[in-house]
Amino acid sequence: MATTTATQTSRSHSLTNGSLKTNGATTHDASYIPRGPVTTKLNFFNPPTDGSAPFNYVEQPPEGQPQRNFGDIEIPVQIDDIRGQEHKFTLDQNAFEALKDIPSAEHDFDNDAHIKKVYYPEVEKLILDNVPGVNRVLLFDHTIRRANPNANRAPVTRVHIDQTPASSEARVRHHLPDEADTLIQSRYRIINVWRPINGAVQSFPLGFADSSSVRDEDLVGIEHKYPDRSGETAGVKHSDSQKWYYWSGVTNEERLLLKCFDSDEVVRQTGGRVPHTAFVDPRSPEGGRPRESIEVRALVFG
């Protein structure tokens, strides 16, 4: 006669929150969400070897030209988790801010026209409701990133800032040419609104540095070459003074605000711009969700 025995977890095998501990070694099942501090390597700016000004082509470069003429240098960095202490960080003090419990009527994120019709108004309202002093928002583009080999845009694993002071003013002049002279006389900002679109992040989380820990001399302007014009992003050199963070397991109902520029000279002393990068988390589970996310970029006035 066959007997059935209930399976029990032995002393040498224990399973908690997707983590399996076997004889003291920890492995993770596909549901595991990495949390807490982690040390991993980030890719920082390494200047062109010939001393020339750095550049990057956004699309296919001209024949004979490299995609970019600068390199990266990998440096191990401790990245702390803001989960549970989100209230400690603000756009004005740190250049990033975390928001929870944000509903959305956009679920598929597979049609740009639908995203602009449904999701853009939600983002505009989010900024108006949560960023003090704002009286006008212009959303000027968005990017969807997917951590799979066939994606058009993958997570960027290089520390950078999307804008510089020069390119931020140029953005105003590009999108609002008739009003630019007046608009730049008052406070204006560029803020990215970032979120996952396929559930809680398990791989390639987004790391970001506290702006108050980043020196101006850590930043290097990089010409960003489009087919019809040039912009400028900032590469970031490593410094031991930098303090790095991430928000573990960000969900579809959460939003991360990342400020790329602020014209307010007082605020710029602490919370003017936020270096950021996707990073490889060595704890990401095999078989977990590849990260999919959207970032919407906004000119913010007031």
N, C-alpha and C positions, 0 to 999 in steps of 0.2 A: 504494500500500500504506500502510495506516495504521500509524503508529508510536505506541507507548506510552512516555511519559516519566515516571519516578518524580517525584512532587511533592517539591520541596525548599523548605525555609524560607530565604528570601532574607535578606540583611543588614538589610533594612528591615522584615522581619516575623519575629518570634520568639515562640514559644508556650511558656510555662513555668508549671506548676501552675495552669492555667486562666486565665492572664493573657496577653493578646495585645498585643505592643508593635508598633505600626505607626508608622514614621518618628518614633520618640521618644515617641509618645503611647500610654498604656496603656489597654486595654479588657479586659473580663473575660467569659469565657463562663459559661454557667449553672452550671458545677460549681465555680466559684471560691468559696473560703472566705476572707473578709477576716481578716487577722491583723496583729499589731503595733499600735503606737500610732495613734490617730486623733483628729482634732479635729473636733468637731461641736457643734451647739447642743442644750442641754438646757433643759427647761422648769422654772423655779424658781417658788416661791411669790410671788405678787403680792397684797397684802392688799386687802380690800374698800375701794372708794373712799369709802364713807360712814363708815368707821371701826368698823363693826359687827363682831361676832365671826364668824369664818368658819364656814360649814357646807356640807355636801354631802349630797344625797339619794342613797341607794344605789339606789332604784328610782324610779318615776315620782313627781315632786313634786306636792304639792297644787296645785289650780288657782290660778294667779296667782303661784306661787313659782318662782324659777329653780332649775335643777338644782343649781347652786352659786353662791355670791355672791362668790367670789374669782377672781382671774385668774392668768395665767402670764406670766413674763417670760423670753424666750429669751436665753441667754447662751452664747457659745462656750466650750467646755471641752476640754482635752486629756484623753483617756481612755487609760490604759496597759493593756497586755495582760499578764495574769498567767500565760499559757501558758508553761510551762518554768520558772516560779518559784513554783508553787503552794505549795511547802513553806514559803515565807516568811510565809504569812498564816494566822492562827488565829482561832477564835471569840473567845477571851479577849482577844487583842491588837487585833484589827481588826474583829470582829463578822461576819466571813465566813470560809468555809473551803471548799476544793475537794477533792472525793473522786473517785477514778477506779476503773474496772474493777468497777462495781457491776451484777451481773446482775438481771434481773427476769423474772417469769413473766407479767406484764401487758404486752400488746402493742398492744391496740386502743384503750383509753382512750375507749370510746364508751358505757359503761354504768356509772352511778354505783355501783350495787349491787355490780357485779363489781370495780370499783376498790377499794371499801371492803373487800371480801372478800379480794382477792389483793394489791393494792398497799399498802394501809394496814399490814398486818403487816410487809411488807418495810421500810417507812419507819420503823416503830417500832423494829425490830431495828437498822437503820442508825444511828439516834440512840443507842440503848443501847450499841452497839459502838464508836462513834466520838466521843462527847461525854463527856469524863471526869466522873465523879461522879454521873452520872444514874442514878436508881433507879426512875423512873416516867415514862411518856410517855402523854399523852392527845392524840390527833389530833382536832381539832375541826372542820375543814372543808378543802375543796380547791377550786381553781379551774383550769379548763382554758381556755387562751387560744389563739386562732387568728388569725393576721394575714391575714384575708380579710374582704370586706365583709359576708358573711352570718353571721359568727360571733356567738354570744351574748356572748362576752367577748373583747375584743381586747387586745393588749399595751398597758400603760399608759405613755404617754410624758409622764409628769409626775413629778418627783422627790418622793418621799414615804417615810414609814415607816408600816408597817401598824398599829402600836400606839404608845401613849404609856404612861408609868408608870401613869396613872389607869385607862386602858382595859385594861391588862394585868391589874391586880388585879381589875377588873370581869369579865374573862374567867374567871378562876379562880372567882369567886363565881357566875357564870352557869352554868358547866358542872359545877362540883363544890360546890354550895351547902352541903352538910352537912359538908364537910371544909375549907372555905375558910379559916376562922379559924386552923386548925392549919397548913395548907399554906403560907400566906403568912408564917409565922414563920421558915421556912427558905428556902433559895435556890430560886427558880423563874425560868424563862426562857420566852420565846416564840421558836421557831425555825421558819422556813420552809425546806422542802426543795424545791428547784427543779430542773427538768430539761426538756430538749426531749423530744418524743414522736414526731417524724417525721424524725429524722436531724440531722446536724451543722448548727448554726445558721448561716445565711447572711444573714438579715435581722432587723431589730429585736432585736439582741443586748441582753442585760441588763447595764446599768451599775450600779456600786455604789461608794460612797465609803468609804474607810478611816475607821472610827468615830473613831479617835484624832485625825483631822484635822478633825472636825466639832464645832463649839462648841455648847453648849446654847442660846446665844442665836440660833443659826441655825434653830432648830426652833420651829414654831408649831402649837399644838393646833387641830385642825379637827373640829367636831362631825360625826359620821358618822351620818346619820339613817336608821335602818331603819324599816319599817312599825310595829314593835311596841316598839322601844327605840332608844336612842342609844348609840353608841360614840364613839371618838375616834381619829383618825389624826394624823400630824404632816406638815404642809407644811414645806418646806425652803427657806430663803433662801440665795442664793449667797454664798459667801465665797472669797476667793483662797487661803485656807489649806486648802481642801478638796482631797483627792487622790482622783482618780477612776480606776476600773479596770473592766475587763471580762474575760471568759474566752473567747478566740476559739474558734469552731467547736465549742462544747460538744456532746457526742454523747449518744445515748440511754443510754450506759453510764457517764455522769458525773453527779455530783450537786453542786449548790451549796447550802451551808448559809448562810442569812441570818438573823442574830439581830435581832429587833425589840425585845427588852427583856431585861434581866438585873437581878435584884434585888440582886445582889452589889455593894455600894457601892464596893469596891476595883476590881473589874473594870470597872464602869461608867465609871471615869475614862479608860479607853482603848477598851475593846471592848464598850460597852453597847448600841449600836443602829446599824443600817446603813441610811442613805438609799439608795434604789435607784430605777431607772427603765429602761424600754425606751428605746432611742434609734435614730434613723435613722442608719445607717452609709452615708455617701455612696459607699462602695466596693461595696455590695451589688450582685450581678450581676443584670442584667435576665434574667428567666426562671428565677431561682433559686427554692429552696423558700421559701414563706411560713412564717414561724416558727409552730410549734405547741408548746405547753409545758403542764406541770402544776406547780402549787405546792401543797404540802400544809402546813398550819399545825399546829404542835404546841405544847401546853403541856408543858414539860419541868421535872421536879422533881428536886432533888438537886444 
